[in-house]
Amino acid sequence: MLNSIEAVQKEMEKFQYIVDRPLATIIYLAISLEKPLLLEGEAGVGKTDVAKVLAQVMDTKLIRLQCYEGLDVNTAVYEWNYPKQMLRIKLEEGKTGDKDELEGLIFSGRYLIKRPLLQAIQEDLSKPSVLLIDEIDRADEEFEAFLLELLSDFQITIPELGTLKAKKRPYVILTSNRTRELHDALKRRCLYHWIPYPSLEKELRIVSVKIPGIKGTLAEQVCRFMQLLREEDIYKRPGIAETLDWAVALLHLDREELDRQTVIDTMGCILKYREDLDKISRERLDNLLAEVFGEEEP
Amino acid sequence: MLENILRFTRELKKNNVEITTGRVIDTLKALTFIDFSRRDDFYFTLRCNLISSVEDYNLFTKIYLEFFCGRKEFKEMEHPFPIVVPDKTKSVSLREEIEKKKDEEEDRKGNEEKEGERKTKIASYGIDKVLAAKDLTGMVQDELPAIERGIRKLTHRLATRISRRKQPFSKGKILDVRRTLRASLRYGGDPVELMMKRKKIKKTRLVTILDISGSMEIYSRFFLLFAYSLQKELKNIETFVFSMALTRITELLRSKKFDDILERLSRVSLGWSGGTDIGGALMAFNHHYASMFLRPKTIVIIVSDGWDRGDAQLLDWQMKKLKLNAHKIIWLNPLLGSPGYQPICRGMSTCIPYIDYFLPVHNLESLIYLGDHIGYLMSA
C-alpha cells in the first residue's frame, strides 16, 4: 500500500498529517529498506506524530517507549512479576513437590511483565507493529548501547527463558530533540532526517486541516504571527503544537481576528518561559502585530 | 551511476564526513526504490543515508551542488540553516589590542622576578618558562606541540591529585525490592536477606562553559584542549560551548580525536554572526542542564572575555541563578593577562559580584595556576 512517496503523502494526509516530499521520501525508504528512522528537530514539529500516524495508516499497533535519564533494561524490556511469583510459592508451600519444577513454573511466560521493547519483539500480529522510541537523547549511553544491539539482531536474551527472537521486525522510529549528540554507531544504523519548522504555506495547511472550523483570516494571522515569532530572539521557539493550541483557544474565545489584548491574554499558549513572555509583550508585540496586519512600521 | 556515487562519497570523506561501506551499500539499495531522474528525490535519498547530523546539511548540499549539477540548474531547496560565513571583523581589532598589550607585558616581565615557587613548578612540567609565560595568541606553529604536551601533562597531574582523595562509600539505604524478592525465593518466599540498592553516585564535579565567539578564538582552542584532556582523565566532567547559542559538547569531546573536534566545531553554525550572548547561553544552561548537572559540590568554570552583546539584565538574573546552584564559580578571562585591564565593560562588570575566582587564561602558566585552584577545590 505504501509503495511510493506519493502514496505515503496521500495516506498520511487521510489522517490529517501533512507530509512534505523530503519527509515522505525518508518514510518510504525506511519502510522499503526495513531500516530504522531517526527523526531530529525542535520540540513540537511533529516528530512523534509521524509514528502515531504511520501506525494508523498501516492499521497496526503502536508500541511506544518514552526515554528518560535513568531508563534501564528492566523498565524498557521486561521485569518478573515478583508479587505473583511469591504468591505462587506460598501456595505451593504445603505441598511436596519438585523444587526445580516450581522454579521452572514461576519463571515462565505467565510471570513475565513485558515492557515496550519486548512487546515489540513478541507481537504476533499479521502485520509488523510500529515501535516508537521517543526522545532517545534523554536516555543515557548505556541504554543506547543496549538499543544498538537490539536493533541489529532484534532479539532479547532473558536468562531464565533463553533468547527470544522477533517474529516480525517492527518498523522502528526514533526521535530526538538534539539536547546531545547520539552515538555514531546508533546514527549509522538509521536513516536520518531533520524536521524543520514549517513554511507559512505548510503551517497554514496544517491549521486548516486540523482545525476545520477556523476562519481563514484568523488562521492566516495566527500563522503569520508564529512565523515571525520564531525569528525572534527568544529562548524557546514554539512549535506547530503550540500554533494549534493557540488557534483552538482563540476559536473557543470566538475570535475571528487577532487583536492586541487577545494576544496578550493568550500568549501563554505559545510561550512557556517567563523571560520570553516578558520580552515579547514588553518590547516586540506591537512590531509583530504591525507586520502581521501588513501595516507600515512606525 | 555506481561509480558516480562512489566518487561522490569519496568527495564527502575528503571533507571529513564519516562514510562507511555499509552506508554506501544502503544508499545504492535505497536508490533502487526511487525514480532517480527526479532531482529532489535523488538528493533526499542520498542525504538521509549519508548524513546523520543537521549540522552537516550545509556541507553536504555544497558538495552535492558542486558534484552533481551546475549551480544555476539547481532549484532552491529547503534548508534548516542558511550557509553562514563567520564574521571575523570584530576579533581582528581586538586581537590587535591584545597584541599591543602583550608586547608591553613582555617588556614588563623581563624586568620582574618571578616567584621562586612558581619557577620550580613550571620547571617541573618540563617546559621552558619563557614559553609558559608567552601569550597564546602569539604562538608560532612549532611552539604548539610543546604547549599541547604541557597541557596534557597538566591535566594528568591534576587528575591524579583529585582521584587520590578517598571517596566515601555510601551504604545503600534504599531497599532493592527486585533483588530481595529474588533472594527470598531461596527461603520459600521469606525475605530473609535484605538487598540494598547501591546509590548510583553520578555527580558532576566540574562544568565548563566556554565562549568560542570570534574574540575568544585562539584562547578557546587551548582551553578546549585542556577540557578535552581533562575529560580523558576524569569522569563526571561536562563541557559546553557558546557564542550565540549554547551547545553541550561533552560527548563530542569523548568520541573524537582532538583535531576532528576543532574541525567539527568550526563547521557548526553556532551563530558565528559576530556576537556573544553570555546571558542567553547561561539561561539555556540554567533551564536545560542545571538541574541535571549541578550538585552541591559542583564547580562551574566560565571562560570568556566578557564582551557581551546581550541583555545585561538577563545576564544578571542568570548569574544570580547560577550562583545559587553552583558550589563555586571560576571565571577565566584572557584579558586579565594584559596589564592595566579593568573589567569595566558592561558584560564583565555585571558578572563580577557573582564570581568566586577571577583568573587569567592567556598562557600556559595561567592554566597551571588554574590547575592548582581546581585541584585545591576538588580535594577539599
Interface residues (C-beta under 8 A of the other chain):
Chain A: I5 D20 R21 P22 T25 I26 Y28 L29 S32 L33 K35 L38 E40 E69 N74 E79 W80 Y82 Q85 M86 I89 K90 E93 E103 I106 R178 T179 R180 E181 H183 D184 K187 R188 C190 L191 Y192 H193 W194 P196 S199 D233 Y235 Y273 E275
Chain B: E18 T20 G22 R23 D26 K29 A30 F33 I34 D40 D41 F44 T45 C48 N49 I51 S52 S53 V54 Y57 E78 P80 V177 R178 L181 R182 S184 L185 G188 G189 R248 T250 E251 L252 S255 G280 M283 A284 H287 H288 M292 L314 W317
